[in-house]
Amino acid sequence: MKKSLVLFTLFSTMSLVSFAQTQMIAHRGAWKNTKVPQNSIASLLGAVNLKAWGSEFDVHLTKDDVLVVNHDNDFYGLDIATSTYEELLTKKHPNGESIPTAEAYLQEGLKHKGTKLIFELKTNKLGTERTLKSAELSIALVKKLKAEKAVEYIAFSYDACVKLRALDKSAMVHYLMGDKTPQEIKEAKLSGIDYHLAVYKKNPTWIKEAKTLKLKTNVWTVNKEEDMRYFIENKIDYISTDEPEALHSLLGK
């Protein structure tokens, strides 16, 4: 009887440790079930309230070199890359918020020490030069706010990832596109792979390979419980989700 109890306790502890290895990132904040706009300050606070390990947000560069937070290339019909910040202020989110600047978003995030700020640098539609300009301004902003320890960068642009790494050799920089092997990411001195769930399922050894190379692993965008369980069982480091409440419950936090 005592032996069975010990084995049961050991198994339960091992299961909890296994689950604890995976952390949750709220994709564009906690917005879907809270009914607030994506990438708004309200969605960031929703992620904080859920005690998410990280809250992801998307950063674009305006015509007049202001970094702003929004997912799409347009903000309620106004093209961000070819609009000034003042022009963007003529539109509002449904909850009354204006488009946040990256600076305002980071300042709010820094008030909440328990949540990492996952800074996605968007590829500028006007070309590589503007994308790299975004990278330069992003690093300068984070350094200005002394937010280096709170921020991790992700980007689909490989050139942007390499630029971010060159500008700050201690920054955590993860690549999103999914067309580079873990070994290639390691050789580029990036911090990790942050790939779509289909990429990992097509390349089932990549999580293990990345870990062997001491790279971080994140998967996006995981909204179904069966997929959440699959990646938890495969001991991925982070899961980005539009359903943070469901993942929060699954992880038992």
C-alpha positions in Angstrom: 0.0 0.0 0.0 2.8 2.4 1.0 4.7 1.5 -2.1 1.7 2.2 -4.3 1.2 5.6 -2.6 4.9 6.5 -3.1 4.7 5.6 -6.8 1.5 7.5 -7.3 3.0 10.6 -5.6 6.2 10.3 -7.8 4.1 10.0 -11.0 2.0 13.0 -10.1 5.0 15.1 -9.3 6.7 14.1 -12.6 3.5 15.0 -14.5 3.4 18.4 -12.9 7.1 19.0 -13.7 6.4 18.0 -17.3 3.5 20.5 -17.6 5.5 23.2 -15.9 8.1 23.1 -18.6 5.8 24.8 -21.1 4.8 28.5 -20.6 1.9 30.4 -22.1 2.2 33.5 -24.4 -1.0 35.4 -25.0 -1.1 36.1 -28.8 -1.8 39.8 -29.3 -2.8 39.9 -25.6 -5.9 38.3 -24.1 -8.6 39.7 -26.4 -10.8 36.9 -27.8 -12.7 36.0 -24.7 -12.3 39.4 -23.0 -14.0 41.1 -26.0 -11.3 43.8 -26.2 -9.3 44.8 -29.3 -6.2 42.8 -30.2 -2.9 44.6 -29.5 -4.7 47.1 -27.3 -3.5 48.2 -23.8 -6.7 46.4 -22.6 -5.6 43.1 -24.1 -2.1 43.5 -22.5 -3.8 43.9 -19.1 -5.9 40.9 -19.8 -2.8 38.8 -20.4 -1.3 40.2 -17.2 -4.4 39.3 -15.2 -4.2 35.7 -16.5 -0.6 35.6 -15.3 0.6 34.8 -18.8 4.4 34.2 -19.1 4.4 36.6 -22.0 2.1 38.9 -24.0 2.8 39.1 -27.8 2.3 42.4 -29.7 2.9 43.6 -33.3 4.9 46.7 -34.1 4.8 48.7 -37.3 6.7 51.8 -38.4 4.7 54.8 -39.6 5.6 57.2 -42.4 7.1 59.6 -39.8 9.1 56.9 -38.0 6.8 56.3 -35.1 6.6 52.7 -33.8 3.0 51.7 -33.3 1.2 48.5 -32.1 -1.2 46.9 -34.4 -1.5 43.5 -36.2 -2.6 44.4 -39.7 -0.9 46.7 -42.1 -3.8 49.1 -41.8 -5.5 50.6 -38.8 -9.3 50.7 -39.5 -8.6 51.5 -43.2 -5.5 53.7 -42.8 -2.3 52.2 -44.2 0.2 52.4 -41.4 3.4 52.5 -43.5 2.2 55.4 -45.5 0.4 57.3 -42.8 1.7 59.6 -40.1 1.1 58.9 -36.5 -1.2 62.0 -36.3 -3.3 60.6 -39.1 -3.6 57.3 -37.3 -5.0 59.1 -34.3 -8.1 60.0 -36.3 -9.3 56.5 -35.8 -10.1 54.6 -32.6 -10.5 51.1 -31.4 -14.1 50.1 -30.5 -13.2 50.4 -26.8 -12.1 54.0 -27.3 -8.3 53.5 -27.3 -6.1 55.1 -29.9 -3.5 53.0 -31.6 -0.8 52.6 -29.0 2.7 53.6 -29.6 5.3 50.9 -28.9 6.7 53.2 -26.2 3.3 53.6 -24.4 2.7 49.8 -24.7 6.1 49.0 -23.3 5.7 51.6 -20.5 2.5 49.9 -19.4 4.0 46.4 -19.7 7.0 47.4 -17.5 4.6 48.1 -14.7 3.8 44.4 -14.5 7.0 42.6 -13.8 5.6 39.1 -14.2 4.8 39.2 -17.9 7.4 39.2 -20.7 6.8 41.6 -23.6 7.1 39.6 -26.8 7.9 42.3 -29.4 7.0 41.2 -32.9 8.7 43.4 -35.5 6.5 43.5 -38.5 7.9 43.4 -42.0 7.4 46.8 -43.6 5.5 46.7 -46.9 7.7 49.4 -48.3 10.8 47.2 -48.3 13.8 45.9 -46.4 15.2 49.3 -45.7 12.2 50.4 -43.8 12.1 47.0 -42.0 15.7 47.5 -40.8 14.9 51.0 -39.8 12.2 49.6 -37.6 14.7 47.3 -36.0 17.1 50.1 -35.3 14.4 52.2 -33.7 13.0 49.3 -31.7 16.4 48.5 -30.1 16.9 52.2 -29.4 13.5 52.4 -27.7 14.0 49.4 -25.6 17.4 50.6 -24.4 15.9 54.1 -23.7 13.3 52.5 -21.5 15.8 50.1 -19.9 13.4 47.3 -20.8 16.0 44.9 -22.2 15.3 42.2 -19.5 11.5 42.4 -20.1 11.5 42.2 -23.9 12.1 39.4 -26.3 12.0 40.0 -30.1 10.3 37.9 -32.9 10.2 38.6 -36.6 9.3 36.9 -39.9 12.1 38.9 -41.6 15.4 37.0 -41.3 17.2 40.2 -42.1 15.5 41.9 -39.3 16.4 39.1 -36.8 20.0 39.3 -37.9 19.9 43.1 -37.5 18.4 43.0 -34.1 21.1 40.5 -33.0 23.8 42.8 -34.4 22.4 45.8 -32.5 22.1 44.0 -29.2 24.1 40.8 -28.8 22.4 40.0 -25.5 18.8 40.4 -26.8 16.6 37.3 -27.1 15.7 37.1 -30.8 13.5 34.4 -32.3 12.8 33.7 -36.0 9.2 33.1 -37.1 9.1 32.1 -40.8 9.9 28.4 -40.4 12.3 28.0 -43.3 15.5 27.6 -41.3 16.7 24.5 -39.4 17.6 24.8 -35.8 21.3 24.4 -36.8 21.0 27.4 -39.2 19.4 29.5 -36.4 22.2 28.5 -34.0 24.8 29.5 -36.6 23.1 32.9 -37.0 23.5 33.3 -33.2 19.7 33.8 -32.8 18.0 32.7 -29.6 15.4 30.3 -30.8 12.8 29.1 -33.3 9.2 30.4 -33.1 7.4 28.4 -35.8 3.8 27.6 -36.9 2.5 24.3 -35.5 2.4 22.8 -39.0 6.2 23.4 -39.3 6.9 21.4 -36.2 4.5 18.6 -37.2 6.3 18.4 -40.6 9.7 18.4 -38.8 9.0 16.4 -35.6 12.7 16.3 -34.6 13.2 20.0 -34.6 12.1 20.7 -31.0 14.6 18.1 -29.7 17.3 19.4 -32.0 16.7 23.0 -30.9 16.9 22.0 -27.3 20.2 20.1 -27.9 21.5 23.3 -29.4 20.3 25.3 -26.4 17.8 27.2 -28.5 14.4 28.2 -27.2 11.3 26.8 -28.9 7.9 28.5 -29.3 4.9 27.4 -31.4 2.0 29.5 -32.8 -0.9 29.9 -33.0 -2.2 26.9 -30.9 -5.9 27.2 -30.2 -7.1 23.6 -30.0 -6.7 21.5 -26.9 -5.4 18.5 -28.8 -2.6 20.6 -30.2 -1.9 22.2 -26.9 -1.5 18.7 -25.4 0.7 17.6 -28.3 3.2 20.4 -27.8 3.1 20.1 -24.0 3.9 16.4 -24.3 6.8 17.3 -26.7 8.1 19.7 -24.1 8.1 22.8 -26.1 9.2 25.9 -24.1 6.3 28.2 -25.1 2.9 28.1 -26.7 1.4 31.2 -28.3 -2.4 31.1 -28.3 -5.5 33.1 -28.9 -7.2 31.0 -26.2 -5.0 31.8 -23.2 -7.8 31.0 -20.7 -8.0 27.4 -22.1 -4.2 26.9 -22.0 -4.0 28.5 -18.6 -6.6 25.9 -17.4 -4.8 23.0 -19.1 -1.4 24.0 -17.6 -3.1 24.1 -14.2 -1.8 27.5 -13.3 
